[in-house]
Amino acid sequence: MTGPLQDWEKMMRFPVAVFGGGVSGRGACALLKRLGWKFRVYDERGIDLTPGKLRSSSLVLVSPGFRPNHPWLLLAREMKIKILGELDFASFFTPSPITAITGTNGKTTVATLLDHAFRKVGLKTSTAGNIGLPLSQLIAEQFSLNSRILLEVSSFQSRNLFCLQPEHVIWTNFAGDHLDYHGSMEDYFRSKFSLLQRCQKEIFVGQSVVRWAKRLSFDLSDQVKMISPVAGHIPSLCEDHFLNTYPQRENFSLASAYANSLGISKSEFILACKDYQAQPHRLKKIHQLDEVSFWNDSKATNFDAVIAACRSMRDPVFWIGGGQSKGGMIDEFARELSQYIAKAFVIGEVGQEMVRKINGFSVPATQCFSMEEAVEAAFQEANGQVSILLSPGFASFDQFKNYNERGNIFNQCVLELKKRFATSTQELLY
């Protein structure tokens, strides 16, 4: 194999510089240890980097959180030291077929759905990448891995690939996100498009990918198959199954088309999906108090995901959202969102701005300063059949550690309401 690692055994005479000591960095270290390759970790909270330290490095492995213009990366480029992402580096050391799964939304759902269904029909699979387990960690722990790898790949990880050559690619959808990192929709699209250029076999994409490719003048090869979402409910799955919600029907169709290319029939695939459970904080009804239902969609960290969630609701929507901006056109988001919601309860750094913009479209909006306040206010104003929907549309880091903590706190707030509601109902009976 040609590329930056074709002489990797010679390169092992010099240490690797690992940028970042988080999950991805620790995974890279585990694989380097397994290879017997010396390394040194540089983290902004630990060992500082100097030109003298970097000069002796054979390679830089970088975690996806490092921005392209980070001073350490600029220094490495200036010193002409090869830079590889952790995931890209790890892919060189496995013979297992890799299916790369990317998209603005739905990556984790498609990866976990395929893993669930494939195991049910007897295929050996492993999931790794942006889904939580670094590919380097997976390979370090199972060096002679003999299974198909379902690799969730973010736009940060697919930027500037040198080694990864996926057998198949699934690109779920494309919409505005991470523009604070990429700077433009074209750069964001190009980062994901690199997976298509390196794919060996078939590529399965959603309709929005094809639309944006035409809009941005990217040519799609003959390998690309556009997959349309299932119209209406998926046959043989109950009406309220997670996969029958509006945002998930396209994910299911893509997964089904890919499975079919491997010889799994559509009916066999549907049967294997029947007991699939959604990952935490993906558009799930968590409770109902009288006619008021509560929905947790904390994973929705971009505008397109919020609109899809709102379109799934049958009752009037009281939207809880907001957080830390990732770039993007807030004016357009507020305009479209206002078509689907009855009221808004906005939290986080964008609270004041979003309230002003939503009010401008004649939809009542209230700024709240905590999740507790937002849930309480929405419930107090609910009258009759209402869906209280947490679907933030923004990053969580202004108030929470991550979207998981944000979703868990929402669940706790609803649980407290449930306890109080039950107590007050009992008191009325006496």
C-alpha positions in Angstrom: 0.0 0.0 0.0 1.3 3.4 -0.9 0.9 6.5 1.2 2.5 8.2 4.3 2.8 4.9 6.2 4.2 2.7 3.6 7.6 2.8 5.4 6.1 2.8 8.9 8.6 0.3 10.2 11.4 2.6 9.4 9.5 5.5 10.8 9.3 3.7 14.1 12.9 4.7 14.8 11.5 8.1 15.8 8.6 8.9 18.2 5.1 10.0 17.3 3.7 13.3 18.6 0.1 12.8 19.7 -1.8 16.0 19.9 -4.6 15.8 22.5 -5.0 13.6 25.5 -8.7 12.9 25.3 -10.6 9.8 24.2 -9.2 9.9 20.6 -5.6 10.6 21.9 -5.8 7.8 24.4 -6.9 5.4 21.7 -4.0 6.4 19.5 -1.6 5.8 22.4 -3.1 2.3 22.9 -2.5 1.4 19.3 1.1 2.9 19.3 1.8 0.8 22.4 0.5 -2.3 20.7 2.8 -1.5 17.7 5.8 -0.9 20.0 6.1 2.7 18.6 7.3 5.3 21.0 5.2 8.4 21.4 4.8 11.6 23.4 1.4 13.2 24.2 1.0 17.0 23.9 -2.1 18.5 25.5 -2.8 22.1 26.2 -3.4 21.2 29.8 -0.1 19.2 30.0 3.2 19.1 28.2 3.7 22.1 26.0 5.0 21.8 22.5 8.2 23.5 21.2 9.9 23.2 17.8 12.8 21.4 19.4 10.4 18.7 20.8 8.6 18.3 17.5 11.7 18.1 15.3 12.5 14.6 16.4 9.0 13.3 15.6 8.3 11.0 12.7 4.6 11.8 12.6 1.9 13.8 14.2 -1.4 12.2 15.2 -4.1 14.7 15.9 -7.4 14.4 17.7 -10.5 15.7 15.8 -11.1 18.5 18.2 -8.0 20.4 17.0 -9.0 23.2 14.6 -7.0 23.3 11.3 -5.5 26.6 12.2 -4.3 25.5 15.7 -0.7 26.9 16.3 0.7 23.4 16.8 -0.7 22.2 13.5 0.6 25.3 11.8 4.1 24.5 13.3 4.0 20.9 12.2 3.1 22.0 8.6 5.9 24.6 8.6 8.3 21.9 9.7 7.0 19.5 7.0 6.0 16.8 9.4 3.2 14.5 8.2 -0.1 15.0 10.1 -2.7 12.2 10.3 -5.9 12.0 12.2 -6.3 9.2 14.7 -9.0 7.4 12.8 -7.1 7.7 9.5 -3.9 6.3 11.0 -5.7 3.4 12.7 -7.3 2.3 9.4 -3.9 1.4 8.0 -3.5 -1.4 10.6 -6.6 -3.5 10.0 -7.5 -5.8 7.1 -11.2 -5.8 8.1 -13.6 -4.3 5.6 -14.7 -0.8 6.7 -18.1 0.8 6.1 -17.8 4.5 6.7 -21.0 6.1 7.9 -21.2 9.9 7.8 -23.9 12.7 7.7 -25.0 15.8 9.5 -27.6 13.7 11.4 -28.3 10.0 11.8 -24.8 8.6 11.8 -25.1 6.8 15.2 -28.6 5.5 14.4 -27.5 4.0 11.2 -24.3 2.5 12.7 -26.1 1.0 15.7 -29.1 -0.2 13.7 -26.8 -2.0 11.2 -24.8 -3.5 14.1 -28.0 -4.7 15.8 -29.5 -6.2 12.6 -26.3 -7.8 11.3 -25.7 -9.5 14.6 -29.3 -10.9 14.5 -28.7 -12.4 11.1 -25.3 -13.8 12.1 -22.8 -11.3 10.6 -19.9 -10.3 12.7 -19.6 -6.5 13.1 -17.9 -3.9 15.3 -18.7 -0.2 15.7 -16.1 2.4 16.2 -15.1 6.0 15.4 -17.2 9.1 16.3 -19.7 6.7 18.0 -17.5 6.7 21.1 -14.9 3.9 20.7 -11.9 5.2 18.7 -10.9 3.0 15.8 -7.3 2.9 17.2 -8.6 1.6 20.5 -10.7 -1.1 18.8 -7.7 -2.3 16.7 -5.3 -2.2 19.7 -7.6 -4.4 21.7 -8.5 -6.8 18.8 -5.4 -6.7 16.6 -6.5 -9.7 14.5 -10.1 -8.3 14.2 -12.2 -10.5 11.9 -15.4 -8.6 11.5 -16.9 -5.8 9.4 -16.2 -2.4 11.0 -19.1 0.0 11.0 -17.2 3.3 11.3 -19.0 6.5 12.2 -17.0 9.4 10.7 -17.5 13.0 11.5 -16.5 15.9 9.2 -13.6 16.6 11.5 -12.3 13.0 11.1 -12.8 12.8 7.3 -10.9 16.0 6.6 -7.5 15.4 4.8 -7.6 11.6 4.6 -4.5 9.7 3.5 -4.9 6.1 4.6 -8.6 5.3 5.0 -10.1 3.4 2.1 -13.6 2.3 3.1 -15.2 -0.6 1.2 -18.6 1.1 1.4 -19.8 4.5 2.4 -23.2 5.6 3.7 -23.8 9.4 3.8 -27.2 9.9 5.5 -27.9 13.6 4.8 -26.3 17.1 4.6 -27.4 20.3 6.2 -25.7 23.3 7.8 -23.6 22.4 10.9 -20.2 23.1 12.4 -19.8 26.2 10.4 -17.8 27.8 13.2 -15.2 25.1 12.4 -15.5 24.7 8.6 -16.3 28.3 7.7 -18.5 27.5 4.8 -20.9 24.9 3.5 -18.5 24.1 0.7 -15.7 23.3 3.1 -18.0 21.2 5.3 -19.3 19.3 2.2 -15.8 18.7 0.9 -14.7 17.2 4.2 -17.3 14.5 3.9 -17.0 14.2 0.2 -13.4 12.9 0.6 -14.9 9.6 1.9 -16.7 9.1 -1.4 -13.4 9.7 -3.4 -11.7 7.0 -1.4 -14.5 4.4 -1.4 -13.8 1.1 -3.2 -17.3 -0.2 -3.8 -20.9 1.1 -3.5 -21.9 4.4 -1.9 -25.4 5.0 -0.5 -26.5 8.6 0.0 -29.7 10.5 1.1 -31.5 12.9 -1.2 -30.1 16.1 0.5 -26.6 14.9 -0.4 -27.4 14.8 -4.1 -29.1 18.3 -3.9 -26.1 19.9 -2.2 -23.7 18.2 -4.5 -25.5 19.8 -7.5 -25.7 23.2 -5.7 -22.0 23.2 -4.8 -20.9 21.7 -8.2 -19.4 18.4 -6.8 -19.6 15.5 -9.3 -20.9 12.2 -7.9 -19.5 9.1 -9.4 -21.4 6.1 -10.8 -20.7 4.3 -7.5 -23.3 6.6 -5.8 -26.8 5.3 -5.3 -29.4 7.9 -4.0 -31.8 6.2 -1.6 -35.3 7.7 -1.1 -37.0 7.4 2.4 -39.8 5.0 3.0 -43.1 6.6 2.2 -45.4 6.3 5.2 -44.9 3.7 7.9 -42.4 0.9 7.5 -44.2 -2.4 6.9 -44.2 -4.9 9.7 -43.0 -2.3 12.3 -45.5 -1.0 14.8 -46.7 2.6 14.2 -44.9 4.1 17.2 -41.6 2.3 16.5 -38.6 4.7 16.7 -37.8 4.0 13.0 -41.3 5.1 11.9 -40.7 8.7 13.1 -40.2 11.2 10.3 -36.4 11.7 10.7 -35.6 8.0 10.9 -37.3 6.7 7.8 -34.5 7.8 5.5 -31.9 6.3 7.9 -33.8 3.0 7.8 -34.0 3.1 4.0 -30.2 3.7 3.7 -29.4 1.0 6.1 -31.8 -1.4 4.4 -30.3 -0.7 0.9 -26.8 -1.3 2.2 -27.8 -4.5 3.9 -29.5 -5.7 0.7 -26.2 -5.1 -1.2 -24.6 -7.7 1.2 -27.3 -10.3 0.4 -29.8 -9.6 3.3 -33.4 -9.3 2.0 -35.6 -6.4 2.9 -38.0 -8.6 4.9 -35.1 -10.3 6.7 -33.7 -6.8 7.6 -37.1 -5.5 8.9 -37.5 -8.5 11.1 -34.0 -8.0 12.5 -34.9 -4.3 13.3 -38.1 -5.0 15.2 -36.5 -5.0 18.7 -34.0 -2.2 17.9 -34.0 0.5 20.6 -33.0 4.1 19.9 -29.8 5.4 21.4 -30.3 7.8 24.4 -31.5 11.3 23.7 -32.7 10.6 20.2 -36.3 11.9 19.8 -38.0 9.7 22.3 -41.2 10.2 24.3 -40.2 9.9 27.9 -43.4 10.6 29.8 -47.0 11.8 29.6 -48.9 13.9 32.2 -52.6 14.0 31.3 -52.6 15.3 27.8 -49.1 16.7 27.9 -46.3 14.5 26.4 -42.6 15.1 27.0 -40.0 14.3 24.3 -36.2 14.1 24.7 -34.2 14.9 21.5 -31.1 16.4 23.2 -28.8 14.9 20.5 -30.3 17.4 18.0 -27.5 19.9 17.9 -28.2 21.5 14.5 -31.1 23.2 12.9 -32.1 20.5 10.4 -32.5 17.9 13.2 -34.8 20.3 15.1 -37.1 20.9 12.2 -37.3 17.2 11.5 -38.2 16.5 15.1 -40.9 19.2 15.1 -42.4 17.8 11.9 -42.8 14.5 13.7 -45.1 15.9 16.4 -48.8 15.4 16.1 -49.8 17.8 18.8 -49.0 21.6 19.2 -45.2 21.9 20.0 -43.8 23.7 23.0 -40.2 23.9 22.0 -37.3 23.9 24.5 -34.1 24.7 22.8 -31.0 26.9 22.6 -27.5 26.7 23.8 -24.1 27.6 22.3 -24.0 28.7 18.7 -21.9 26.7 16.2 -22.4 29.2 13.4 -25.2 28.9 10.9 -28.1 31.2 9.8 -30.2 31.8 13.0 -32.6 34.1 11.1 -33.5 31.3 8.7 -33.8 28.8 11.5 -36.1 31.0 13.5 -38.3 31.6 10.5 -38.6 27.9 9.6 -39.0 26.8 13.3 -41.8 29.3 13.8 -43.9 27.4 11.3 -43.9 24.2 13.5 -44.1 25.4 17.1 -46.8 27.0 19.2 -44.4 28.4 21.9 -40.7 28.5 22.6 -38.8 28.4 25.9 -35.1 29.2 25.1 -32.1 28.5 27.2 -28.3 29.2 26.9 -26.1 31.8 25.3 -28.4 32.3 22.3 -31.5 32.7 24.5 -32.0 36.4 24.1 -31.3 36.5 20.4 -33.5 33.5 19.6 -36.4 34.9 21.7 -36.2 38.2 19.8 -36.2 36.5 16.4 -39.0 34.0 17.2 -41.2 36.7 18.6 -40.6 38.6 15.3 -42.5 35.8 13.6 -45.5 36.2 15.9 -44.7 33.1 18.0 -44.6 33.6 21.8 -41.0 32.9 23.1 -39.6 33.1 26.7 -36.0 33.3 27.7 -35.3 30.8 30.5 -32.1 30.6 32.5 -32.0 26.9 33.3 -33.5 23.6 32.1 -35.6 23.4 35.2 -37.1 26.8 34.5 -37.8 26.0 30.9 -39.6 22.6 31.7 -41.6 24.2 34.5 -42.7 27.2 32.4 -43.7 25.0 29.4 -45.7 22.7 31.6 -47.5 25.5 33.4 -48.5 27.1 30.1 -49.6 23.8 28.5 -53.4 23.4 28.1 -54.9 20.4 26.4 -52.9 18.2 24.0 -49.3 19.5 23.9 -45.9 18.0 23.1 -43.1 19.6 25.1 -40.1 18.9 23.0 -36.4 19.3 24.0 -34.6 19.6 20.6 -32.0 22.2 21.2 -30.5 22.9 17.8 -27.3 24.2 19.4 -24.2 22.9 21.3 -24.5 22.1 25.0 -21.2 23.3 26.3 -22.4 26.7 27.6 -24.4 25.0 30.4 -23.7 21.3 30.3 -20.7 18.9 29.8 -22.4 17.4 26.7 -25.7 16.6 25.1 -26.0 13.5 27.4 -25.9 15.6 30.5 -28.4 18.1 29.0 -30.8 15.2 28.1 -30.4 13.6 31.6 -31.2 16.9 33.3 -34.3 17.3 31.2 -35.4 13.7 32.2 -34.8 14.6 35.8 -36.9 17.7 35.5 -39.8 15.8 34.0 -39.5 13.1 36.7 -39.8 15.8 39.4 -42.9 17.2 37.7 -44.3 13.7 37.6 -43.8 13.2 41.3 -45.4 16.6 42.1 -48.2 15.9 39.7 -48.9 12.5 41.3 -48.8 14.0 44.8 -51.2 16.9 43.9 -53.6 14.4 42.2 -53.7 12.2 45.4 -54.4 15.3 47.5 -57.4 16.2 45.4 -58.8 12.7 46.0 -59.0 13.2 49.8 
